[in-house]
């Protein structure tokens, strides 16, 4: 009976999250697609035609996995941080705080919505890019694994950000001052092997590098860092954020006034 009730609660949260971002698709799905398409057009078609191939892969094709991951990262994070903080702002969260809904159900419900939106946006961007650039698939399992784990990590990160946020400005600080710099310096537009040795070492402390690099490996079969290290980093962040999210909800940090 408890399991059935939990599943009903999970289905309710997931359904609400999915309906929410699909209902306002012009705000949730369209903007990142347009943004990544412009990146592809400017950096790929205009500038990329003058850039040498990377490991034998044309620069336009090299860009595609990175642009897809940029879309997945921003969309999955934005979905959860915006929705969860909106519930806090409207004080809707008090309803499930006083209900017998388990914390893991709340986390899973919001995160599932973020993952789904991230994957949907990433798929749309990939399809658009594939119209202009023929893609290769070296390891389909790696593609699925890295895109799923990346969407999961940043959905969980969005939840943690929303818990601590006290005003709307707080939900834009992390994307602006943390995610954007890390993404641009995470190997989306270049291979870190082209950097000076010091910068290569510094880049290896950027977690987004492992996500982009592992995802690109799934398409083209080469990577700047160990594929197993990339998987370990992603799994480490995933389990860490899960534990942090459950702890925050259990203690009511940032939720009780």
N, C-alpha and C positions, 0 to 999 in steps of 0.2 A: 504493500500500500504506500509506504514511504517512497519507494523507488518510482512508482507510478505518479505520485504527486510531484516529485522532483522533475520528472520528464515533462509533465504538463507545464510546470513553471518555466522550464528551459525552452520549450516550444513557444510559449507565450512571449518571452523576451526576444528570442530569435526572430519570430514573426514580426514583432513590432519594429525591430531594428531593420529588417530587410524591407518591409513596407515603407519605412521612413525614408531610406535613401533612394528607393526606387521611385517614390512619389515625387521627390524633388531631384530627379535625375539630371536636370539641366544645371544643377548646382553641385551634384556629387559625382556624376560620371563624365559629363561633357568637358568641364574646364581642364582636368588633368590630361585628357586625350588631346585637346587642342594645344596645351602647353608642350607636351612631349612631341607632338607632330611638328611644332615650330622648331624645337631643338633639333629634331631629325632633319628638317628642311635646311636650317641654317648651318649647323655644325656638320651635318652629313653631306648634303647635296652641294651646298655652296663652298664651304671651307674644306669638307672632306675630300672633294675631288682633287685637292692640291696636297693632300696628306698621304704619305706612303702607307702601304699595307702593314698590318700588324700581324706578325707570325703567318704571313701569307693570306690573311683575311682582309678584304677591302675595308677601308676605314668606315664606310657607311654600314656595312654588316657588323663590324666590331662594335659600333655604337648601340645597336639594337638591344642586346641584353641589359646594358646599363640603363637605358631609357625606360625599359619595362620595369626594372627594379625601382627606379626613381618614382614611377607612378604607383607601384605597389606600396612602397614605404610611406609616401605622403598620404595616400588614400586610406590605408588601413589605420594609420595613426589618427588622422583627422576624424574618421568616422567614430571611433571610440571616445576620444577626448571630447569631441563636441556633444555627442549623445549623453555620455555619462555626466558631464558637467551641466548639461541642460537639465537633467533630472535633479541634480543637486540644487541648481538655481531655482527651479520651480518647486522644489521640496517634494518631488515625486518619490525620491529615494526613501523617504520615511515610511512609505507603504511596505516596501520589501524588507526594510530594517526591522519592522515590528511583526513581520510575517515569519512563518517557520521555514521560509525558503533558504536552503543551504547556501553558504558563501560561494561554493564552487559552481553552483548553478548560475548565480549572478555573473561571476567572472566568465564562465563559459558562454553565456548568452550574449553578453556584450562583445566578447572577443570573436565569437562566431560571425557576428554581423560585420565586424571590422575586417576579418579575413575574407569574407565573401565579397565585400566591396573592393578590397584590394586586388583580389584575383580577377574580378570582373573587369576592373579598369585595366589591369595588366594585360588581360587577354585582348581587349579592344585595341590597346596600343600595339600589341604584337601583330595583330591582324593587319592593322594599317601599315605598319612597317614592312610586313611581308609582301604587301602589294608592290613596293618599290625595290625591295632587296630579297633575293632568294635566300632562304635560311637553311642551315644545315642542322641536323639533330644527331649529336654524337652519343649522348646518353640521356634518354628520356627520363629515366628514374631520377637522375641528378637535377634535371629541370624542375620536375614536380617537387622534389624534396626541398630544394632551395627556395622556390617561390612560396611554398607553403610555410616553411619555417620563418622566412622573412616577414610574411604577412602576420604570422602568429606573434613574433617578437614585437613588432611595432604596434599591434593591436593591444598587447599587454602593456607596452610602454605608454600608450595613450591613456589606458585605464589608470596607471600610476600617476601620470601627470594630472588627470582629471580629479583624482582623490585629493591631491595637495592644492589644486587651484582654488582660489578664493574669489576671483573675478575673471571676467572674460579675457582681460589682457594676459592673464597667466597661462591660458591655453595656447597662446601664440608665441610665447617666449622660447619654448623648446624647439618648435619647428624653425623659428627664425634664427636663433643664435646657436643651436646645436645641430639639428638635423640637416639644415641646408649646407653649412660649411663641411660637415662630415661627408655628405653625399657628393658634393662637388670634388672633394679630395679623396674620394673612395674608389678611384679607378674607373669611373663611368666614361670619361672622355679620353683616357690614356691608359697605357700599360705602365705599371710602376717600375718595370725593368728599364724604362727609358729615363728614369729619374736618377739623379746623383745618389751615390751609396747612402749618404746621410738621410736623404728624403725617403729612400726606400725603407730604411729602418723605421723612421717615424711613421710612415704610412701603414706599417704592420700593426700599429696600435689603434688603427681605425677599424672598428668592427664592420662597418659597411663595406670595406674592401673585400672581406671574406664572403659576404653575401653576393656582391656583384661578380666577383671572380669565380665563385662556385657555380653561379647561374650561367655565366659565359662558358664555363667548362662544359656544361651540359650540351651546348650548341656546337662548340668548335673543338673541344678535346684538348685545350691547353689552358694552363692557369699560371698565375704569377706566384701563388703560394700553394702549399700542400692542400689538396682537396679534402683530406681527412682532418687537417687542422681547421679548415673552414666549417666542416660539419660539427666539429667539437665546439667551436666558438658559438655557433648558432644554437646548439643544444644547451650549452652553458647559459646563454642569455635567456633562452626559453624557460628553463627550470628555475632560474633565479627570479625572473619576473613573475612566474606563477606563484612562487612562495611568497614574494613580496606582496603581490595583490591579495592573496588569501589572508596574509597577516594584517594588512591594512583594513580589510573589511571586517575581520574578526575583532580587531581592537576599536573599530569605528573611527579611526584617525581621519580627520578631515570631513567626517560625515555627521558627527554629533555636535550640536551647538548648545 
